[in-house]
Amino acid sequence: MPAAYDNYDYPSYWDNRDYEHGSEVEAIKTLLENISKVKKVIEIGGGFGRLIPSYSFRVKKIILTDPSAKLLSNARKKYKDSKKIKFLQSTLENVPKVVKQRDFDLAIMVRVLHHIEDIDSAFETIHKLLDKNGYFILEFANKRHVKATIRHFLGGDITYPMEIHPVDIRSKKSVRANTLPFINFHPDQIMQCLQTAGFDIIQTLSVSNIRSSFLKRMFPLKFLLDIEKLLQKPLSGIKFGPSVFVLARKRVN
């Protein structure tokens, strides 16, 4: 059975999204500064390998996983000359069945959690894959980002930022068509679930803070990314942006 992204041109989605991509690259590089040594990385749902250059310079071995044969084929072509990368077609829940557990120094999962409804199970699976003191870089779609909060306030929903339950932002038509869920999470829920799964939170970053079609037309990309880099740490406390990156470490029991 083909994966959902086998029928979607995901690489083309990133056309004209250099700011969003660059913001995520900056976030990963910043979080990596907290890790002294990384030998082996597993990237969950890594697709066509978009983010590999943001961390490959720090590691010796990479396993890139994704359910989509189409996206993995693109990744193999893109990195055909790299000997440090292996490709694995698998859903997250099946990864522990085909790789050695407690074998990775770092797991990375970006733009994947919004398709997962059982996040507790997902975090438990990641925990099993990591070696003692292993790290986890996670990205999730932020339910209570500033634009969403203002929009709900103007609509009379003043309790919106305090409501911890997640929100599936698919249209009714998409729900009826049984497309993949697209879930925005409350940051407090994610932090609680990570801690319950056995992780300690090391650092969070607010990402894509100035995402705007108007600003992208008005200013050069480098200028926007320079501003973005300055904002990611200061705005993390209020989870300002639509995307949140978390660095967590497997707790030593």
C-alpha positions in Angstrom: 0.0 0.0 0.0 1.5 3.4 -1.0 2.3 5.9 1.7 0.4 9.2 1.7 3.4 11.2 0.5 3.9 8.8 -2.5 1.0 10.7 -4.1 2.2 14.2 -3.2 5.0 16.2 -4.7 6.6 17.2 -1.3 9.8 18.6 -2.7 7.8 21.1 -4.7 6.1 22.2 -1.5 9.4 23.7 -0.5 9.6 26.0 -3.6 9.5 29.6 -2.4 9.8 28.4 1.2 13.5 29.2 1.7 12.8 31.3 4.8 10.9 28.4 6.5 13.6 25.9 5.5 16.4 28.2 6.6 14.7 28.9 10.0 14.6 25.1 10.7 18.2 24.7 9.7 19.2 27.5 12.1 17.2 25.8 14.9 18.9 22.4 14.4 22.3 24.0 14.3 21.6 25.9 17.5 20.3 22.8 19.3 23.3 20.8 18.2 25.6 23.2 20.1 24.3 21.6 23.3 25.6 18.2 22.3 29.3 17.6 22.6 29.6 14.5 20.5 27.3 12.7 18.0 28.2 9.5 16.2 25.0 7.9 15.0 21.7 9.7 14.1 18.3 8.5 13.1 16.0 10.9 11.3 12.4 9.9 11.5 10.2 10.9 8.6 13.2 12.5 6.9 11.6 12.5 3.4 13.9 13.5 0.6 16.7 14.4 3.0 16.0 18.1 3.1 17.6 18.6 6.6 20.6 16.2 6.3 23.1 19.1 5.5 22.1 20.8 8.8 23.5 18.0 10.9 25.6 15.6 8.7 28.8 17.6 9.4 28.6 16.6 13.1 27.9 12.8 12.7 29.5 9.6 11.4 26.5 7.6 10.5 22.9 8.5 9.5 19.8 6.4 9.1 17.1 8.3 7.2 13.6 6.7 7.6 10.4 7.5 5.9 7.2 5.6 5.0 7.3 7.0 1.4 9.3 5.0 -1.2 9.0 7.9 -3.5 10.7 10.4 -1.1 13.4 7.9 -0.1 14.2 7.4 -3.8 14.7 11.1 -4.2 17.0 11.1 -1.1 19.0 8.2 -2.5 19.6 10.1 -5.7 20.5 13.3 -3.9 23.0 11.6 -1.6 24.2 8.8 -3.8 27.8 9.6 -3.2 27.6 9.7 0.6 28.8 6.5 2.4 27.5 7.6 5.8 23.8 7.6 5.0 21.5 4.5 4.9 17.9 4.7 3.9 15.0 2.8 5.6 11.4 2.7 4.4 9.4 2.4 7.6 6.7 4.0 9.7 7.8 5.1 13.1 6.1 2.2 15.0 8.0 -0.3 12.9 11.4 1.2 13.1 12.4 -0.7 16.3 11.7 -3.9 14.6 14.3 -3.3 11.9 17.1 -1.4 13.7 19.0 -2.1 16.8 17.4 -0.4 19.9 19.4 1.9 22.2 21.9 2.4 19.3 21.6 6.1 18.5 23.1 9.2 20.0 20.5 11.4 18.4 17.0 11.2 17.0 15.6 13.9 14.8 11.9 14.3 14.0 10.8 17.5 12.1 7.4 18.1 10.5 6.2 14.6 11.5 4.4 14.9 14.8 1.5 16.9 13.2 0.6 13.6 11.5 0.6 11.5 14.7 -2.3 11.2 17.0 -0.8 8.9 19.6 2.2 11.0 20.6 2.8 9.1 23.8 3.5 5.9 21.8 5.7 7.9 19.4 7.9 9.3 22.2 8.2 5.9 23.8 9.4 4.5 20.5 12.0 7.2 20.2 13.1 6.6 23.8 13.8 2.9 22.9 16.0 3.8 20.0 18.3 6.1 21.9 21.4 5.1 23.8 22.0 6.1 27.4 22.0 9.9 27.5 20.8 10.1 23.9 19.3 13.3 22.6 16.0 14.0 20.7 15.4 17.0 18.5 11.7 17.4 18.0 9.7 19.9 16.0 5.9 20.4 16.4 3.2 22.7 15.1 2.4 25.2 17.8 -1.3 25.5 18.5 -0.9 28.7 20.6 1.4 30.7 18.4 0.7 34.5 18.4 -1.2 34.8 15.2 -3.6 31.9 16.1 -4.1 33.3 19.6 -4.9 36.8 18.3 -7.3 35.3 15.8 -9.2 33.4 18.5 -9.2 36.4 20.8 -10.8 38.5 18.1 -13.4 35.7 17.6 -14.3 35.8 21.3 -12.4 32.7 22.4 -10.2 34.2 25.2 -9.4 30.8 26.8 -7.9 29.4 23.6 -4.2 29.6 24.7 -5.0 27.8 27.9 -6.8 24.9 26.3 -4.2 22.1 26.3 -6.0 19.7 23.9 -4.6 19.5 20.4 -6.4 20.8 17.3 -6.6 19.0 13.9 -6.6 21.9 11.4 -7.7 19.9 8.4 -10.8 21.1 6.5 -14.0 19.1 6.9 -13.6 18.0 3.3 -10.1 16.6 4.1 -11.4 14.8 7.2 -14.2 13.2 5.1 -11.6 12.2 2.5 -9.6 10.5 5.4 -6.4 12.4 4.7 -3.5 12.4 7.1 -4.3 14.3 10.3 -2.6 17.7 10.7 -2.5 18.4 14.3 -1.3 21.6 16.1 -0.3 20.9 19.7 -0.2 23.0 22.9 3.4 23.3 24.0 2.5 22.3 27.6 1.1 19.0 26.4 4.3 18.2 24.4 6.5 19.0 27.3 4.4 16.9 29.7 4.4 13.9 27.3 8.1 14.1 26.7 8.8 14.1 30.5 6.4 11.2 31.0 8.2 9.2 28.3 11.5 9.6 30.1 13.0 12.8 28.6 14.4 15.9 30.2 13.9 19.2 28.3 17.3 20.9 27.6 16.2 23.7 25.3 13.3 25.0 23.3 13.3 27.4 20.3 10.5 29.4 18.7 10.9 29.0 14.9 9.6 30.8 11.8 8.8 33.8 14.0 8.5 36.3 11.1 6.9 34.0 8.5 5.0 36.4 6.3 4.4 36.5 2.5 4.7 40.3 2.7 8.0 40.3 4.6 9.4 37.7 2.2 8.6 40.0 -0.7 10.0 43.1 1.0 13.4 41.8 2.4 16.3 39.7 1.3 16.3 36.1 2.6 19.6 36.6 4.5 18.2 39.6 6.4 15.1 37.6 7.4 17.2 34.6 8.6 19.6 36.9 10.5 16.6 38.3 12.4 15.1 34.9 12.8 18.2 33.6 14.4 18.2 36.5 16.9 14.6 35.8 17.9 14.5 32.0 18.3 15.9 31.9 21.8 14.2 35.1 23.3 10.8 34.2 21.9 11.0 30.6 23.0 9.6 31.5 26.5 6.2 32.6 25.0 6.3 30.1 22.1 5.7 32.9 19.7 6.1 31.2 16.4 4.1 28.6 14.5 6.8 26.0 15.0 8.6 24.9 18.2 11.8 23.0 18.3 12.8 21.0 21.4 16.0 19.4 22.5 15.4 16.7 25.0 17.7 14.2 26.6 17.0 10.6 27.6 16.7 10.6 31.4 19.1 8.5 33.4 17.1 6.4 35.8 
